[in-house]
Amino acid sequence: MNKIKIGIIGYGNLGRGVELSVAQQPDMELVGIFTRRDPQTIEPQDPVVKVHQINEAQHFKDKIDVMILCGGSATDLPEQTPEFTQWFNTVDSFDNHAEIAQHLAKVNQVATNAEKVSVISTGWDPGLFSLNRVLFSSILSNPHFDTFWGKGVSQGHSDAIRRIEGVQDAKQYTIPVTSAIEHVRSGQSQPLTARQKHRRECYVVLKEGADEHLVREAIITMPNYFEPYETTVHFVTQRELDEKHSGLPHGGFVVASGQTGVDNQQVMEFKLDLDSNPEFTASVLTAYARAAYRLANEGQFGAKTVLDIPIALLSFASREELIQSLL
């Protein structure tokens, strides 16, 4: 079997999760990890895997089939996905919903010109939740959607805080409002605002000399990420953050309520409960790397989303095996 050759850009929690996931795939092998840090400071979980400076990645364009991009959506992926798609088929987890269409258009131009495939905005929201929204809306008449996240650590929002000047480290918890959950599960379709559905709780370690007031204001006024929500900011020590907030659980669910026939109310729900958000998200990226490889082999170049890709392309199993065992 010719294995799919995988590269990883970025070796944070998500990158480590991708390394674990690739090791579990019978049709994949990890060629290398690429980082902005000193490669000598990185210890892969598999000591055989080589670590390289990120600016060396271009030299592997004939050795890697799919590059999985594990940077953050705030500043990394808007630049890295178009850049690396010049040389590789790519997969990312860009999760700023308000800017997905713009990101898709930018990456599509590069991917089409380079004759590469780039699957953007994979993961679970956007990603698996997006698939279920389309499924639910195709079945129910004029459905009303609600999506809840948490309680859990949002990697994207935590990363956005860490990018603020004066911040040394941070964790952000997304917490659903219980009364809002009860409201939508009962089938009520009255719209709820973002503030009514979730609140955000931030634990932040400041760099020495940083202005607490300025950092707090930068967080709570950040468009899309924090401004629409009730946001609480706690300033803690690095030791307290490490001891009390080291885990990365998350989850959430998407609910659709709508009618069939004349007056029958139906509720559909898809839920995730995750011990490790980065490992789960990494596993989704890895599955879509397989799909990207297959689409590239078929000459279906350009930028794709999860809505464009047949689900069977994600699986190692053949179509016949899937029909026999899972249909």
SEPAZA-179254 format. One record per residue: x, y, z of N, C-alpha, C, CB in turn; residue in three letters. Coordinates in steps of 0.02 Angstrom, whole numbers, plus 50000, padded with zeros to 5 digits. Glycine has a CB too. Layout:
<sites>
XYZXYZXYZXYZALA;...
</sites>
This chain:
<sites>
500424994050000500005000050000500445006350000499525000050061MET;500305010949954500635017449955500295021850007500625020749885ASN;500645023350060500345027150114500325034550097500735026050179LYS;499815037950125499745045150117500265048450162499015047650135ILE;500685052650133501225055850170500975062550198501845056950125LYS;501005063050265500715068750301501265073150330500245066350356ILE;501165079750328501575084450364501145088450412501955089150316GLY;501445091050465501085094950515501415101850521501065091350585ILE;501025107050514501265113850527501005116050595501025118850470ILE;501465117150642501265119150709501225113250756500605122850707GLY;501535113850815501545108150861501315110050930502255105150864TYR;500725113150931500385114350995499935108451011499975120950993GLY;499405109651048498945104251066498635100851006498385106851111ASN;498445104850956498135102050896498645098050855497835107550853LEU;499245100750848499765097150811499935090450843500375101350805GLY;499975090450909500115084050944499545079150934500235085351019ARG;498935081750933498355077450920498375074450851497715081250930GLY;498585078250801498645075750733499175070250730498815081350684VAL;499725071250764500245066150765499965059450791500845068350809GLU;499585059750846499285053750874498795050550825498935055250940LEU;498395054750793497885052150747498195048850686497415057650726SER;498695052050657499025049250598499335042450614499575054150572VAL;499605041750674499915035450694499405029750697500255036150762ALA;498765031450704498235026350708497945024550640497695028750754GLN;498155027950588497865026750521498295021750482497805033450482GLN;498005016350459498395011250423498645013550355497985005050414PRO;498355019050329498555021250262498935027850262497935022050219ASP;499205029850320499565036150325500235035350360499145041350363MET;500695039950344501325040350381501515047650388501885036350345GLU;501805049350445502005056250460502715057350436501935057750535LEU;502795062050390503455063550361503835068450404503385066250290VAL;503495073550429503855078550469503395083450503504325082250425GLY;503675086750553503335092050591503715098550578503285090450668ILE;503355103950566503665110350550503435115550601503495112550477PHE;503915119150629503765123650685504145130150679503925120250751THR;503875135450710504235141850715504725141750772503745147650723ARG;504645136950817505105136350873505765133050852504785132450931ARG;506235132950897506855129350884506695121850882507395130850940ASP;506815118450826506645111350821506965107150875506855108750754PRO;507535109350902507875105550954507475105351019508565108450967GLN;507005110051027506605110251088505965106051083506425117451105THR;505835103151024505235099251012505385091851019504935100850943ILE;504995088351058505065081151065504435077751041505225079151139GLU;504435075250978503835071750953503685065550995503935069850880PRO;503065063450994502885057451031503185051250999502125056751034GLN;503325051550934503695046350899504395049050885503335044150833ASP;504915046450919505585049150911505865048550841506045045850959PRO;505565044450799505795043650730505615049750687505505037250699VAL;505085053250706504835058850666505315064750671504125060950689VAL;505485067750615505935073450612505555079950620506335073350547LYS;505875084750654505595091350665506015096450627505545093150741VAL;505685100950591506035105750549505775112850562505955103950475HIS;506185117750544505965124650545505415125550493506555129450532GLN;504935129850508504365130650464504575133250395503865135450495ILE;505115137150393505325139850328505665134650284505785145750338ASN;505755128550309506035123150269505485119050235506465118650313GLU;504855120350252504305116150227504275115850151503645118650255ALA;504405121450119504355121650046504785116350012504555128550020GLN;505345114650043505805109750014505525102650016506475109950051HIS;504955101650050504645094950055504045094250009504435093650127PHE;503975098849960503365098949919503285092549878503375104949873LYS;503825088949865503775082649827503785076549873504335082249777ASP;503795077749939503845072249987503235071550031504465073050030LYS;502795076550029502195076650073501575077250029502235082550124ILE;501095072850041500465073050003499975078150030500155066150003ASP;499915078350096499445083050127499775086250188498775079450148VAL;499745092850191500005096450249499415098550292500435102750227MET;499425096350355498885098150401499105104150442498695092050448ILE;498725109550437498905115950468498575116650536498705121850422LEU;498985117350587498745117050656498835123550694499105111550694CYS;498875129150657498915135650689498235138250709499255140550643GLY;498235144250738497615147350760497265151250705497755151850818GLY;496615152150714496215155650663496295163250666495485153950671SER;496515165850723496545173150730497065176250684496695174950802ALA;497675173350683498215176350643498585171450600498695179850689THR;498605165050618499015160150581498695158050516499135154050625ASP;498105155050520497805151750461497635156550404497195148150482LEU;497415162750418497275167250362497885168250317497045173950388PRO;498485167650345499095168450305499385161650285499615172350344GLU;499375156850331499715150450318499355146150267499795146650382GLN;498695145950269498335141550222498465143450150497585141650237THR;498385149850130498565151550061499305150350046498395158850048PRO;499735151950094500455151150081500635143850067500865153650141GLU;500435139250110500645132350102500255128650048500575128650168PHE;499675131250029499305128249975499645129349907498585130949973THR;500125133849905500535134549844500915128149828501025140349851GLN;501085124349881501535118649873501225111949892502155119749913TRP;500695112149933500415105949960499645105949955500625105050034PHE;499355100049954498665099349973498635100750048498375092149956ASN;498125104350071498115106550141497425105350173498285113950145THR;497445105150239496825104750279496915109650337496685097450305VAL;496405113750351496435118050409495795117750449496585125350388ASP;495795121250507495215121350551495005128550564495365117750618SER;495045132750513494855139850520494145140350547494915143550452PHE;494065143650605493425143350639493095150150652493505139850704ASP;493325155350618492985161850625492405161950575493485167850613ASN;491815160150598491235159250554491105165350510490615157750595HIS;491205171350538491045177450501491505178450441491085183350546ALA;492085175150440492575176350388492715170150345493215178850418GLU;492315164850353492445158650316492385159750240491955153150338ILE;491875163250218491785164150145492375167850115491135168050132ALA;492625172850150493205176650126493825172250125493325182850171GLN;493925168350177494495163750181494455158650125494515160150250HIS;493865155950112493765150950060493955153749992493045148450059LEU;493725159849977493865162849912494615164049902493495169549906ALA;494945166349954495665167649950496055161149938495915171050014LYS;495885155949976496235149649969496075146249903496055144950028VAL;495455146949880495255143749818495655146349759494505144949805ASN;495795152849758496185155649704496885152649701496235163349711GLN;497195151949760497865148949763497835141549744498165149749834VAL;497355137849772497315130649760497175129149687496765127649804ALA;496745132949656496585131849585497185133149541496005136349564THR;497535138649554498125140249514498685135149523498385147149532ASN;498755132449585499295127749600499095120549586499495128449672ALA;498465119449567498205112649557498295108449621498545109249497GLU;498035111349675498035108049740497325107949768498525111549790LYS;497225103749819496595103549856496715106249926496305096349858VAL;496285110749948496315113350016495635112650048496565120750018SER;495585108850102494955108050138494995112650199494825100550159VAL;494565117750199494595122750253494025121650303494565129850224ILE;494125124550362493605124850414493335118050432493025129250390SER;493785113150440493585106650465493635106750541494035100950436THR;493425101350573493375101150645492655099450662493595107850679GLY;492395102450716491695100850732491225106750729491655097850800TRP;491465112850738491055118650723491495124650709490555120150780ASP;491585126250646491285123150587491565116150575491415127550525PRO;491195112150537491385105350523490795100650530491955103050568GLY;490835096250580490295091350589489625094550604490485086550645LEU;489625099950643488995103450656488715106350592489105108950709PHE;489145108750548488915111550485488555106350443489515114450445SER;488845100350441488525094850404487825093450431488955088550408LEU;487765093350497487115091850527486615097450516487195090550601ASN;486845103650514486375109150499486075108250430486735115950505ARG;486495106350382486245105250314485765099350313486825104150265VAL;485955093850347485525087950350484845089650381485855082450391LEU;484855093050439484235094650473483795099250430484375098050540PHE;484115104250398483725109050358483445105850295484155114950340SER;483735100350274483485096850215482875092550231484025092650183SER;482785090850295482255086350316481655090150345482515081450368ILE;481795095150387481265098850420481045104850380481485101050490LEU;480415106450385480135112250350480285118550390479375111550339SER;480655123150359480805129650390481055128950462480195134150388ASN;481605125150473481825123850541482135129950575482325118150541PRO;482105129850640482455134850681483055131450713481975137950736HIS;483645134450705484265131450731484515134950793484805131650677PHE;484795130950838485175133550895485785129150904484735133750960ASP;486345132350918486965128750930487235130850998487495130050874THR;487435125851038487725127051103488415123951106487275124351160PHE;488885127451138489555124751147489705124551222490085129151109TRP;490075119251242490305118751310489835114651354490385125651338GLY;489995114751419490535118551448491205115551428490475118951523LYS;491655119951407492305117351389492775122851367492235112251335GLY;493395120851355493925125451334493885126451259494625122851355VAL;493835132651238493865134251166494585135851149493385140251149SER;494885131751106495575132951086495645139351046495845127051044GLN;495165140551001495205146550960495155152951000494665146450908GLY;494695153051049494615159051090495205159851138493965158651128HIS;495465154251164496055154651207496645157451168496225147751236SER;496725155051107497265157451064497185164951050497285153550999ASP;496575167151038496455174251024496665178551083495715175351007ALA;496535176251144496745179951203497505180151208496445176951268ILE;497825174451195498555174151201498905178751151498795167051191ARG;498555180651097498855185151047498835192451069498485184350981ARG;498475193951123498415200851146499075202851180497825201651195ILE;499285208951166499905211451196499835211651272500065218551169GLU;500335208951306500335208751379500095202351409499925214251404GLY;499855197651367499595191251392500135185951385498955189151353VAL;500265182451439500755177051440500425170351424501105176651507GLN;499835169151452499485162851441498755163951457499795157051485ASP;498325159551431497605160351444497225154051427497335166251403ALA;496665153151462496175148051446495485151351446496205142051497LYS;495075149551397494395152351394493885146651394494305156751333GLN;493405147151439492865142251443492235145151412492735140051517TYR;491925141351369491265143051342490745139251383491215141351265THR;490255142851409489765139851455489065141151430489855142651527ILE;488685135951414487995137051391487545138951449487725130651357PRO;487045142951434486555145151484486005139951488486255152251466VAL;485905137151548485455131451558484745132951535485445129351630THR;484495138851552483805140551533483715140751457483605147251564SER;484235142651422484195142951349484175135851319484805146751320ALA;484555131251349484535124251326483835121351334485055119951365ILE;483535122451392482855119851404482365122951354482635121451476GLU;482465129151338482025132651291482015129351223482245140051284HIS;482605127851195482635125151127482445117751125483325126151097VAL;482615113951177482435106851177481685105751183482805103251233ARG;481335110651207480615110151211480275111451144480345114951263SER;480685113351094480405114651028480205121751016479825110351016GLY;480335126251064480155133251055480635136351004480185137051122GLN;480355140350960480755143050904480905150550910480405141750840SER;480725153550966480875160650974481635161550975480555163551038GLN;481895166150933482625166950928482925169150994482795171950874PRO;483525166551008483915168651066484545172151041484085162551111LEU;484755177251077485365180751058485965176851082485375187951088THR;486555178551056487175175351077487265176051153487775178251040ALA;487095181951178487175183251250486705179051292487075190651264ARG;486115177551266485625173451302485825166151304484935174151271GLN;486225163951255486385156851248487035154751282486415155051176LYS;487525159251284488185157451310488485163151350488655155451253HIS;488935161251394489375166151424490085163551418489185167451499ARG;490565168051423491265166151414491655168151477491575169551351ARG;492055163351501492445164451561493185163551544492235159551618GLU;493585168751558494285168851537494745168951598494425174951492CYS;495255164751596495775164651647496425166651613495845157551682TYR;496715172251636497255175551600497855176651645497025182151570VAL;498445174851619499085176251652499405182151616499555169951653VAL;499555187451653499855193351623500625192851622499645199551660LEU;500915195851571501635196751571501815202251622501895198651500LYS;502425202051645502655207051694502575214051665503385205651715GLU;502255218351704502165225351683501565226651640502765227451647GLY;501185221451622500605222351579500045226051617500345215551553ALA;499655229851581499105233751609498475229451611498985240351569ASP;498245227851671497665223451680497045226351646497525222351754GLU;496935232851655496345236051626496355235751550496305243351649HIS;496925237051519496965236951446496855229951418497645239651422LEU;497125224951452497035218051430496305216051435497475213251470VAL;495985217751491495285216051501494855219251446495035218351571ARG;494975225651431494595229051380494715226051311494775236451378GLU;495335224051297495485220951232495115214451223496245219851225ALA;495025210751278494665204351275493915205551265494775200251339ILE;493605209351309492875209751308492605213651248492625213051372ILE;493035217451214492805221251155493025218051090493075228351158THR;493325212051092493555208851031492965206650988494005202651048MET;492905209350927492335207650884492295200150870492375211450818PRO;491685197550864491545190550848491725185750905491925188550785ASN;492305186550935492525181850986492205183051054493285182150992TYR;492215189351078491985190651147491455196151152492565192451189PHE;491475201051108491035206751114490295204951117491155211451057GLU;490055199851080489335198351082489105194751145489155194251023PRO;489565192851189489395188451245489515191851312489795181951241TYR;489185189151363489375190951432490045187551446488825188651484GLU;490555191651457491235189051464491525191151531491685191551407THR;491775186251568492105187451633492845185951626491785183251689THR;493265190351650493985189451646494275188851716494325195351607VAL;494635183351729494975182251792495725182451779494755175551826HIS;496095186351817496825186451811497125181851864497105193651818PHE;497525177051842497805171951887498555171251874497445165151877VAL;498885167551918499595166151909499675160351860499945164651976THR;500275159651833500415154051788500325147451825501115154551758GLN;500535147251888500475141151927499745139251936500815141951995ARG;499315144151951498605142651961498295140251895498235148951986GLU;498485143351840498215141151775498425134051760498455145851719LEU;499055132451773499305125751759498985120451804500065125551768ASP;498875122251867498605117351915497855116251908498765119551985GLU;497485121551893496755121151894496425120951825496485126851933LYS;496815122551773496505123251707496935119851653496405130551690HIS;497205114051669497655110651622497285106251572498155106451660SER;496675104151588496295099751543496015103551483495735096451580GLY;495805099651433495525102651372494865099351352496025102251315LEU;494395098751399493745095751381493335100751340493355093651444PRO;492865098251303492385102651268491805098451243492735106451209HIS;491375101551206490795098051179490285103151157490495093351230GLY;489705100651141489165105051120488655101251080489445110851079GLY;488145104751058487635101551018487275106650974487135097751062PHE;487025104250918486625108350874485915105450873486925108550801VAL;485425109750881484725107650885484325111150831484435109250956VAL;483905107350797483445110250748482735108350767483615107950676ALA;482285113150767481575111750778481185114250717481315115150844SER;480725110150694480335111950636479745107250628480775111850573GLY;479395108050574478785104150564478855099350505478195108850552GLN;478465093950510478325089650452477575089250446478655082550460THR;477335088250385476615088150376476305094850392476295082750418GLY;475715094650423475345100750437475535103850504474595099450435VAL;475555099850556475655102750622476055098350670474985104250653ASP;476445093750644476865089450687477545092650697476935082450656ASN;477695094050760478335097250778478865091850789478255101550842GLN;479455092850759480005088150764480625091750790480145084750695GLN;481025088350830481655091050855482215086250838481615092350932VAL;482745088750807483325084750789483925087650825483435084550712MET;484375083150848484945085450888485565081150873484785085250963GLU;486135084450869486785081050863487225083650919487105082150792PHE;487525079050957487885081051017488575077951020487495079151079LYS;489055081751047489725079251061489905080551134490245082651014LEU;490225075751165490465076351234491185073851234490015072251286ASP;491665078451238492365076851223492825077551283492615081351167LEU;493205072251297493725072751349494295077151326493985065751367ASP;494465076751261495015080751234494795083951169495635076351222SER;494655090451172494465094151113495015093851058494315101351131ASN;495645095251075496155095251022496245088450989496805097551048PRO;496215083051028496305076450998495715074650953496375071051053GLU;495105076550973494535075150930494565079350867493875076650968PHE;494695085850875494755090250816495295087850769494895097450838THR;495865085650798496415083050757496195076950718497005081350801ALA;495785072750748495555066750713495105068450654495185062150762SER;494715073850662494295076050606494745078750549493805081550629VAL;495245082750566495705085250516496055079550479496225089850548LEU;496245074450515496595068750485496145065150436496845063950539THR;495515064250454495035060950408494955065050344494355060050442ALA;494925071650352494845075850292495495076350252494615082850312TYR;496065074950283496685074450245496645068650195497295073550292ALA;496345063150217496245057450172495805059550113495935051450210ARG;495275063150127494835065450074495195070250027494215068850103ALA;495595074750054495975079450012496435075749965496375084250056ALA;496765070649990497225066649949496845063249892497575061249993TYR;496275060449907495885056949855495615061849803495305053149887ARG;495375067649825495125072649778495685075149733494805078449815LEU;496275076049761496845078349721497025073149668497455079649766ALA;497005066849686497145061549638496635061249582497175054749673ASN;496025063649596495505063949545495515070449505494825063049578GLU;495975074949523496025081349487495495086349506495995080149415GLY;495175085449563494645090049585494955095649628494095086349625GLN;495335099849596495735104949632495295110849654496295107449587PHE;495565114549702495225120449729495115119749803494565121449693GLY;494825124949833494665124849904493985121749915494685132049934ALA;493935117449965493325113849980493135115050053493405106149967LYS;492495113850068492255113650137491975106750150491735119250151THR;491785105450212491485099050229490835097850191491365098550304VAL;490525103150168489885102550132489995100050060489525109150130LEU;490605100350036490745098449967490985091249959491265103049939ASP;491125087850014491495081550010491045075550029492105081750056ILE;490975070549986490605064550004490905061250065490585059549945PRO;490485059150111490725056750176491145050350169490135055450222ILE;491015046450117491395040150109492135041550096491105036150051ALA;492315047450071493015049050058493415049850122493065055350016LEU;493075050650178493425051450242493685044850269492975054750293LEU;493385039350249493515032850280494065029050245492875028750281SER;494445025350285494945020750257494605014950221495395017950313PHE;494005013150244493645007450215493415008950144493045005450258ALA;493345003750104493085004650036492335005950037493244998349993SER;492075008249980491355009449975490965003049989491175012149905ARG;491204997549962490854991149972490854989150046491194985649931GLU;491414990150080491454988550151490994992950192492174989250177GLU;490954999350174490525003950211489785001950202490635011050187LEU;489605000250141488904998250128488724991950167488794997150053ILE;489194987250168489054980850202489024981550278489584975750183GLN;489444985750306489504985850379489154991750413490224986050398SER;489054997350378488805003250412488165006150383489325008450411LEU;487965003950325487365006850295486725004150328487345005450219LEU;
</sites>
